Amino acid sequence: MSEININISKKVFNKKFIPYLENDKRYLVFYGGAGSGKSFFVVERFIYKMLKNKMFNLLVVRKTGKSNRDSTFALFKQIISKWNLSKHFKINESDLRIKCLLNNNEIVFAGLDDVEKLKSITFSKGELTDVWIEEASEVLEADFNQLDVRLRGKGTKKQIVISFNPIDINHWLKKRFFDRTDDNIEVYHSTYKDNDFLDDDYKRLLESYKDTDEYYYNVYCLGQWGVLGKTVFDAKKIQERLQVAPKPIKQGYFMYDYDGLRITNIKWVNDREGYIKIYQVPNVPQMTKYAIGGDTAGEGSDYFTGHVIDARTGEQVATLKQQFDPDQYTKQMYCLGKYYKDALIGIEANFDSFPIMELQRLGYNNQYVREAVDTYTGKTEKRFGFKTTVLTRPTIISKLIQIVREETNSINDKDTLEELLTIIRNEKGRIEAPEGGHDDQMMGLAIAHHIREQVVFDKEPIVMNSQYHFNIERQNETQYDYGEEIVIV
């Protein structure tokens, strides 16, 4: 066969997508709003690869096989025809297969509703090299895992392309590809504004949803993560803040020397995967003081969290979120408190009182103090740590609801904002995270705002009198109040 030269002009591509034409990472994720041209580009890119690569076999999947025929399969045919390449391809309408006659590379279209059929798919030349999951938000994570496992072999570079609209902030896609750092993942967000070829009528249609359907506008026009159902916090204010929320100026963790008694020689370590994010370094003026609210990993929670706020303005200046052992969490909170000028620390005392006891043992005395009634003597005593009860929990959350509505710009952390979007009321009216979600960030921030009222703005930091000491909580104390007791000797 004589050599055939095919030239494809860059002008056929949306210019903002061109940097991803040659991207070869294992997972290439295109998400965002409707009309952005992401699916169109994905098809153009696959046709380009099909012509260019000696070995290229693609499996295109959607939730059902029928949905492929009128979407992805039709789009491939359209672009092949538009590029005047029809004579170089064999298109099988009944089997939903496309074969390049120049090199025998193939594309097979299938639905995830027929698992056995997927297992039996073969190619006339070589192995499966690429997978495209269109409308991935319709797909179960278990189905994705099956495709991921199947895409193996040493002969060629393997890649899975995923495209979808972000309909649900609690979706497994977000947890898998957005909430963790992985060098094998490349993510690109796009909206209708990135489509050079979109007509003005369609643009006006998308923009019109701003006044008629807030959810549709956020997801399909702005390409933001959607929230299914009614969120407790002001979703509109949070979405607006997410568009302009700053990136942390530092990310990392603290290193220190520990001799079994005290922490010394604290140093900050920059790490892009670090669990502490700093949005504002400590201000030098004495008048600036800080409060740190902490939530421990208890029932239904996987993370220890901490939120540093400016005690006067309420601005969130740093966050901590990590799966820790309690002693590791305590030491990082100690260092964070020292970094922010001996900030007032208030840690939730319900599920694990160790961090509160350990902070005191380490010599960190500037802890939030609450009043509690001793169940034996009936006397009011002072204890360290914040106690979550049926009375205090709704109170601090109500305060946070007001802050989100009226002072949204005081919240800088994207992860915190996204978690607040997911918080709902259950059928009994209790405010909580949805099934599979978390409320660690919400509680940590709510505690921080509650305890800031105990910060005194004078020249001396708040310290506990050296005559106070802790007694370990009585084991049979009621579930409504327990923690570390402060007793005057």
C-alpha positions as CSV (number, residue, x, y, z in Angstrom):
1,M,0.0,0.0,0.0
2,S,1.4,3.4,-0.9
3,E,2.0,5.9,1.8
4,I,-0.8,8.3,2.7
5,N,-0.2,11.6,4.4
6,I,-3.1,13.1,6.4
7,N,-2.8,16.6,7.8
8,I,-5.1,17.8,10.5
9,S,-5.2,21.5,11.2
10,K,-5.1,22.7,14.8
11,K,-7.9,25.0,13.9
12,V,-10.4,22.2,14.1
13,F,-9.7,21.9,17.9
14,N,-10.8,24.2,20.7
15,K,-7.5,25.9,21.5
16,K,-7.9,25.5,25.2
17,F,-8.0,21.7,24.8
18,I,-5.0,21.4,22.5
19,P,-2.5,21.0,25.5
20,Y,-4.2,17.7,26.3
21,L,-3.9,16.3,22.8
22,E,-0.7,14.4,23.6
23,N,-1.3,13.8,27.3
24,D,-0.5,10.2,28.2
25,K,-1.3,10.0,31.9
26,R,-3.2,6.9,33.0
27,Y,-6.3,8.9,33.8
28,L,-7.4,11.9,31.8
29,V,-10.5,13.6,33.3
30,F,-12.6,16.1,31.4
31,Y,-15.5,17.6,33.4
32,G,-17.5,20.8,33.6
33,G,-20.6,22.4,32.1
34,A,-22.7,21.6,29.1
35,G,-21.7,23.0,25.7
36,S,-18.0,23.2,26.6
37,G,-17.0,20.9,23.7
38,K,-15.3,18.3,26.0
39,S,-17.0,15.3,24.4
40,F,-16.4,16.7,20.9
41,F,-12.7,17.2,21.7
42,V,-12.4,13.7,23.2
43,V,-13.7,12.2,19.9
44,E,-11.4,14.4,17.8
45,R,-8.4,13.3,20.0
46,F,-9.2,9.6,19.6
47,I,-9.5,9.8,15.8
48,Y,-6.2,11.7,15.8
49,K,-4.6,8.9,17.9
50,M,-6.2,6.2,15.9
51,L,-4.6,7.6,12.7
52,K,-1.2,8.4,14.3
53,N,-0.5,5.4,16.6
54,K,0.6,2.0,15.2
55,M,-1.2,0.3,18.0
56,F,-4.5,1.8,19.2
57,N,-7.7,-0.1,20.2
58,L,-10.4,1.8,22.0
59,L,-13.4,0.7,24.1
60,V,-16.1,3.4,24.5
61,V,-18.6,2.7,27.2
62,R,-21.7,4.3,28.7
63,K,-24.1,3.0,31.3
64,T,-26.2,1.3,28.6
65,G,-25.2,0.1,25.1
66,K,-28.3,1.8,23.6
67,S,-27.2,5.2,24.8
68,N,-23.9,4.9,22.9
69,R,-25.5,4.5,19.5
70,D,-27.1,8.0,19.5
71,S,-24.2,9.8,21.2
72,T,-20.6,8.6,21.0
73,F,-21.0,6.4,18.0
74,A,-22.9,9.1,16.1
75,L,-20.3,11.7,17.1
76,F,-17.4,9.6,15.8
77,K,-19.2,9.2,12.4
78,Q,-19.9,12.9,12.3
79,I,-16.3,14.0,12.8
80,I,-14.9,11.3,10.4
81,S,-17.2,12.6,7.7
82,K,-16.4,16.3,8.6
83,W,-12.7,15.6,8.2
84,N,-13.3,13.9,4.9
85,L,-11.8,10.6,6.1
86,S,-14.7,8.3,5.5
87,K,-12.8,6.3,2.8
88,H,-10.2,5.4,5.4
89,F,-12.7,3.9,7.9
90,K,-15.0,0.9,8.0
91,I,-18.1,1.6,10.1
92,N,-20.2,-1.3,11.2
93,E,-23.6,-0.1,12.2
94,S,-24.9,-3.4,13.6
95,D,-21.9,-4.3,15.7
96,L,-21.0,-0.7,16.7
97,R,-17.4,-1.0,15.5
98,I,-15.2,1.4,13.6
99,K,-12.0,0.2,12.0
100,C,-9.2,2.3,10.4
101,L,-8.3,0.7,7.1
102,L,-4.9,2.3,7.1
103,N,-3.6,0.4,10.2
104,N,-6.4,-1.9,11.4
105,N,-6.8,0.1,14.7
106,E,-10.4,-0.3,16.1
107,I,-13.0,1.2,18.2
108,V,-15.7,-0.8,19.9
109,F,-18.8,0.7,21.6
110,A,-20.5,-1.1,24.5
111,G,-22.7,-0.6,27.5
112,L,-21.9,-1.5,31.1
113,D,-25.3,-3.2,31.3
114,D,-23.9,-6.2,29.6
115,V,-20.8,-7.3,31.6
116,E,-20.4,-10.6,29.8
117,K,-20.2,-8.9,26.5
118,L,-17.5,-6.7,27.7
119,K,-15.4,-9.7,28.8
120,S,-15.6,-11.2,25.3
121,I,-14.6,-8.1,23.3
122,T,-11.5,-8.7,21.2
123,F,-9.7,-6.7,18.5
124,S,-8.4,-7.9,15.1
125,K,-4.9,-6.5,15.9
126,G,-3.4,-6.4,19.4
127,E,-4.8,-5.6,22.8
128,L,-7.0,-2.9,24.3
129,T,-5.1,0.3,24.8
130,D,-7.6,3.0,25.7
131,V,-11.0,3.3,27.4
132,W,-13.4,6.2,27.2
133,I,-16.1,6.4,29.8
134,E,-18.7,9.0,28.6
135,E,-21.2,10.4,31.1
136,A,-19.1,8.8,33.9
137,S,-21.4,10.2,36.6
138,E,-23.9,7.5,35.5
139,V,-21.4,4.7,36.1
140,L,-20.8,2.8,39.3
141,E,-17.3,2.7,40.9
142,A,-17.3,-1.1,40.7
143,D,-17.8,-0.9,37.0
144,F,-15.0,1.5,36.7
145,N,-12.7,-0.8,38.7
146,Q,-13.5,-3.7,36.3
147,L,-12.5,-1.5,33.3
148,D,-9.4,-0.3,35.1
149,V,-8.2,-3.9,35.9
150,R,-8.8,-5.0,32.3
151,L,-6.7,-2.2,30.8
152,R,-3.3,-3.8,31.4
153,G,-0.3,-5.1,29.4
154,K,3.2,-4.0,28.7
155,G,3.0,-3.5,25.0
156,T,1.6,0.1,24.9
157,K,0.9,3.1,27.1
158,K,-2.6,2.6,28.6
159,Q,-5.1,5.4,29.3
160,I,-8.7,5.9,30.6
161,V,-10.5,9.0,29.5
162,I,-13.4,10.1,31.7
163,S,-15.9,12.8,30.8
164,F,-19.0,14.0,32.7
165,N,-21.0,16.9,34.2
166,P,-20.4,17.3,38.0
167,I,-24.0,16.6,39.0
168,D,-23.3,15.5,42.6
169,I,-20.5,16.7,45.0
170,N,-20.8,13.4,46.9
171,H,-20.2,11.3,43.8
172,W,-17.4,8.7,43.9
173,L,-15.7,10.4,41.0
174,K,-14.9,13.4,43.2
175,K,-13.4,11.3,45.9
176,R,-11.5,9.2,43.5
177,F,-10.0,11.9,41.2
178,F,-10.3,15.2,42.9
179,D,-9.9,14.8,46.6
180,R,-6.5,13.2,46.5
181,T,-3.2,13.8,44.8
182,D,-2.1,11.4,42.2
183,D,0.6,12.0,39.5
184,N,-1.3,9.6,37.2
185,I,-4.3,11.9,37.0
186,E,-4.8,14.9,34.8
187,V,-8.0,16.9,35.3
188,Y,-9.4,19.6,33.0
189,H,-12.4,21.8,33.8
190,S,-14.3,23.5,31.0
191,T,-17.5,25.5,30.5
192,Y,-19.3,26.9,27.5
193,K,-16.9,29.9,27.6
194,D,-14.1,27.5,26.5
195,N,-16.0,26.5,23.3
196,D,-14.8,28.6,20.3
197,F,-17.5,27.1,18.1
198,L,-20.6,27.5,20.3
199,D,-23.4,29.6,18.9
200,D,-24.8,32.6,20.8
201,D,-28.3,31.2,21.2
202,Y,-27.1,28.2,23.2
203,K,-24.9,30.5,25.4
204,R,-28.0,32.6,26.2
205,L,-30.0,29.5,27.0
206,L,-27.4,28.3,29.5
207,E,-27.1,31.7,31.1
208,S,-30.9,31.9,31.4
209,Y,-30.9,29.2,34.0
210,K,-29.4,31.6,36.5
211,D,-32.8,33.0,37.1
212,T,-34.9,29.8,36.8
213,D,-32.9,26.8,38.0
214,E,-30.0,27.4,40.4
215,Y,-28.9,23.7,40.4
216,Y,-28.9,23.5,36.6
217,Y,-27.1,26.8,36.3
218,N,-24.3,25.8,38.7
219,V,-23.8,22.3,37.1
220,Y,-24.5,22.8,33.4
221,C,-23.6,26.4,32.9
222,L,-20.7,27.0,35.4
223,G,-19.6,23.4,35.6
224,Q,-19.6,23.4,39.4
225,W,-20.2,20.4,41.6
226,G,-23.9,20.1,42.2
227,V,-25.8,19.4,45.4
228,L,-28.7,17.0,45.2
229,G,-31.4,18.0,47.7
230,K,-31.6,21.0,50.0
231,T,-28.4,21.9,51.7
232,V,-28.4,23.4,55.2
233,F,-25.9,26.1,54.4
234,D,-26.4,28.8,51.7
235,A,-25.5,26.9,48.6
236,K,-25.5,30.0,46.4
237,K,-23.1,31.9,48.6
238,I,-20.8,28.9,48.9
239,Q,-20.7,28.3,45.1
240,E,-19.9,32.0,44.6
241,R,-17.1,31.8,47.1
242,L,-15.7,28.6,45.5
243,Q,-15.2,30.5,42.3
244,V,-12.8,33.0,43.9
245,A,-11.5,31.1,47.0
246,P,-7.7,31.6,47.3
247,K,-5.2,28.8,47.1
248,P,-3.1,28.2,50.2
249,I,0.1,30.2,50.4
250,K,1.8,27.2,52.1
251,Q,1.0,23.5,52.3
252,G,2.8,21.0,54.4
253,Y,3.2,20.0,58.1
254,F,5.4,20.5,61.1
255,M,8.6,18.7,62.1
256,Y,9.8,18.8,65.6
257,D,12.1,17.2,68.3
258,Y,10.3,15.2,71.0
259,D,12.1,13.7,74.0
260,G,9.1,12.0,75.5
261,L,8.2,15.0,77.6
262,R,8.4,18.2,75.5
263,I,8.3,19.3,71.9
264,T,11.1,21.6,70.8
265,N,12.8,22.8,67.6
266,I,9.5,23.1,65.6
267,K,10.1,23.5,61.9
268,W,7.6,23.9,59.0
269,V,8.0,21.6,56.0
270,N,6.6,22.5,52.6
271,D,4.8,19.5,51.0
272,R,2.3,19.8,48.2
273,E,0.5,16.7,49.7
274,G,0.7,18.0,53.2
275,Y,-2.3,18.0,55.5
276,I,-2.0,21.6,56.8
277,K,-2.9,24.4,54.5
278,I,-2.0,28.0,55.4
279,Y,-3.8,30.9,53.9
280,Q,-2.4,33.7,56.1
281,V,0.8,33.6,58.2
282,P,0.6,34.9,61.7
283,N,0.4,38.7,62.0
284,V,3.1,40.4,64.0
285,P,0.9,42.9,65.9
286,Q,0.1,41.8,69.4
287,M,-3.6,42.7,68.8
288,T,-3.9,39.8,66.4
289,K,-4.9,36.6,68.2
290,Y,-6.1,33.3,66.9
291,A,-8.5,30.5,67.9
292,I,-8.2,26.9,66.8
293,G,-11.2,24.6,66.7
294,G,-10.5,20.8,66.5
295,D,-12.8,17.8,65.8
296,T,-11.5,14.4,66.6
297,A,-12.2,11.2,64.5
298,G,-15.2,9.6,66.2
299,E,-18.2,7.7,65.2
300,G,-19.0,8.2,61.5
301,S,-15.9,10.3,61.0
302,D,-12.5,9.4,59.4
303,Y,-10.5,12.6,59.9
304,F,-9.0,14.7,62.7
305,T,-9.5,18.4,61.7
306,G,-8.4,21.8,62.9
307,H,-9.4,25.3,61.8
308,V,-7.4,28.4,62.7
309,I,-9.3,31.6,62.6
310,D,-8.5,35.2,63.4
311,A,-10.2,35.6,66.7
312,R,-11.2,39.2,66.0
313,T,-12.4,39.0,62.3
314,G,-13.3,35.3,62.1
315,E,-11.3,34.8,58.9
316,Q,-10.1,31.3,58.3
317,V,-6.3,31.4,58.1
318,A,-5.3,27.7,58.2
319,T,-6.8,24.2,58.2
320,L,-5.6,20.7,59.2
321,K,-7.3,17.6,57.9
322,Q,-5.8,14.1,58.1
323,Q,-6.3,10.5,59.2
324,F,-4.1,10.4,62.3
325,D,-3.4,8.5,65.4
326,P,-4.5,10.7,68.3
327,D,-0.9,11.4,69.5
328,Q,0.2,12.5,66.0
329,Y,-2.8,14.8,65.8
330,T,-2.1,16.3,69.2
331,K,1.5,17.1,68.3
332,Q,0.6,18.8,65.0
333,M,-2.1,20.8,66.9
334,Y,0.5,21.8,69.4
335,C,2.8,23.1,66.7
336,L,0.0,24.8,64.9
337,G,-1.0,26.6,68.1
338,K,2.6,27.7,68.7
339,Y,2.9,28.9,65.2
340,Y,-0.1,31.1,65.5
341,K,1.2,32.9,68.6
342,D,0.0,30.4,71.3
343,A,-3.6,30.4,69.9
344,L,-6.5,29.4,72.0
345,I,-7.2,25.7,71.2
346,G,-10.6,24.1,71.7
347,I,-10.8,20.4,70.8
348,E,-14.0,18.3,70.8
349,A,-14.1,16.1,73.9
350,N,-16.8,13.6,73.1
351,F,-15.0,10.6,71.5
352,D,-11.4,10.9,72.4
353,S,-10.2,13.0,75.3
354,F,-6.6,12.1,74.8
355,P,-5.6,15.1,72.7
356,I,-6.9,17.5,75.4
357,M,-5.0,15.6,78.2
358,E,-1.8,15.4,76.0
359,L,-1.8,19.1,75.2
360,Q,-1.8,19.9,78.9
361,R,1.0,17.4,79.6
362,L,3.0,18.9,76.8
363,G,2.7,22.3,78.5
364,Y,0.2,23.8,76.2
365,N,-2.1,25.6,78.7
366,N,-4.0,27.9,76.4
367,Q,-7.0,25.7,75.9
368,Y,-10.7,26.5,75.8
369,V,-12.4,26.1,79.2
370,R,-16.0,25.1,79.6
371,E,-18.2,24.9,82.7
372,A,-19.7,21.5,83.5
373,V,-21.8,20.2,86.4
374,D,-20.3,17.4,88.3
375,T,-22.7,14.5,88.4
376,Y,-21.7,13.5,91.9
377,T,-21.5,16.8,93.8
378,G,-23.7,18.9,91.7
379,K,-21.1,21.6,91.7
380,T,-20.1,23.6,88.6
381,E,-16.5,22.9,87.6
382,K,-14.2,24.0,84.8
383,R,-12.9,21.6,82.2
384,F,-10.8,21.8,79.0
385,G,-12.3,21.1,75.6
386,F,-15.5,21.6,73.8
387,K,-18.4,19.2,74.7
388,T,-20.9,18.4,72.0
389,T,-24.3,17.8,73.4
390,V,-27.9,17.9,72.2
391,L,-27.8,21.6,73.3
392,T,-24.4,22.8,72.1
393,R,-24.3,21.1,68.7
394,P,-27.3,22.9,67.1
395,T,-26.2,26.2,68.8
396,I,-22.7,26.2,67.2
397,I,-24.0,25.0,63.8
398,S,-26.7,27.7,63.8
399,K,-24.0,30.2,64.4
400,L,-21.9,28.8,61.5
401,I,-25.0,28.9,59.2
402,Q,-25.2,32.6,59.9
403,I,-21.5,33.1,59.2
404,V,-21.7,31.3,55.9
405,R,-24.6,33.4,54.9
406,E,-23.3,36.8,56.0
407,E,-19.5,36.4,56.1
408,T,-18.9,33.8,53.3
409,N,-15.6,35.5,52.3
410,S,-14.1,34.7,55.7
411,I,-13.9,31.0,54.6
412,N,-10.9,30.4,52.4
413,D,-10.5,26.7,52.3
414,K,-12.1,24.9,49.3
415,D,-12.4,21.5,51.0
416,T,-14.3,23.2,53.9
417,L,-16.7,25.0,51.5
418,E,-17.3,21.8,49.5
419,E,-18.1,19.8,52.7
420,L,-20.5,22.5,53.9
421,L,-22.4,22.1,50.6
422,T,-23.1,18.5,51.4
423,I,-24.6,19.0,54.9
424,I,-28.3,18.2,55.0
425,R,-31.2,17.7,57.4
426,N,-32.3,14.1,57.9
427,E,-35.9,13.0,58.1
428,K,-35.8,13.8,61.9
429,G,-34.5,17.3,61.3
430,R,-31.0,16.6,62.5
431,I,-28.2,18.4,60.7
432,E,-25.7,15.8,59.4
433,A,-23.5,14.7,56.6
434,P,-25.1,12.4,54.0
435,E,-24.4,8.7,53.9
436,G,-20.8,8.2,53.1
437,G,-20.0,11.9,53.8
438,H,-18.3,13.7,56.6
439,D,-18.9,16.6,58.9
440,D,-15.4,16.9,60.4
441,Q,-14.6,20.2,58.7
442,M,-18.0,21.7,59.6
443,M,-17.6,20.8,63.3
444,G,-14.0,22.0,63.5
445,L,-14.9,25.4,62.0
446,A,-18.1,25.7,64.2
447,I,-16.0,25.0,67.3
448,A,-13.4,27.6,66.3
449,H,-16.1,30.3,66.0
450,H,-17.6,29.3,69.3
451,I,-14.4,29.4,71.3
452,R,-13.2,32.7,69.8
453,E,-15.4,34.5,72.3
454,Q,-13.0,33.3,75.1
455,V,-10.0,35.1,73.5
456,V,-9.0,38.2,75.5
457,F,-7.4,41.0,73.5
458,D,-4.7,42.3,75.9
459,K,-1.0,42.1,75.9
460,E,-0.8,38.8,77.8
461,P,-1.9,35.5,76.3
462,I,-4.5,33.4,78.1
463,V,-2.8,30.8,80.3
464,M,-4.2,28.4,82.8
465,N,-3.1,29.0,86.4
466,S,-0.3,26.6,87.3
467,Q,-2.3,25.5,90.3
468,Y,-4.8,23.8,88.0
469,H,-4.2,20.1,87.1
470,F,-6.2,17.4,85.4
471,N,-7.9,14.5,87.0
472,I,-8.8,11.6,84.7
473,E,-12.5,11.5,84.1
474,R,-14.5,9.1,86.2
475,Q,-15.3,6.0,84.1
476,N,-19.0,5.9,85.0
477,E,-19.8,9.6,84.2
478,T,-22.9,10.0,82.1
479,Q,-22.7,10.2,78.3
480,Y,-23.8,13.8,78.3
481,D,-20.7,15.3,79.8
482,Y,-17.2,13.9,80.2
483,G,-13.7,15.2,79.6
484,E,-10.7,16.4,81.6
485,E,-11.5,18.0,84.9
486,I,-9.7,21.1,86.3
487,V,-9.5,21.1,90.0
488,I,-8.1,23.8,92.2
489,V,-5.5,22.3,94.7
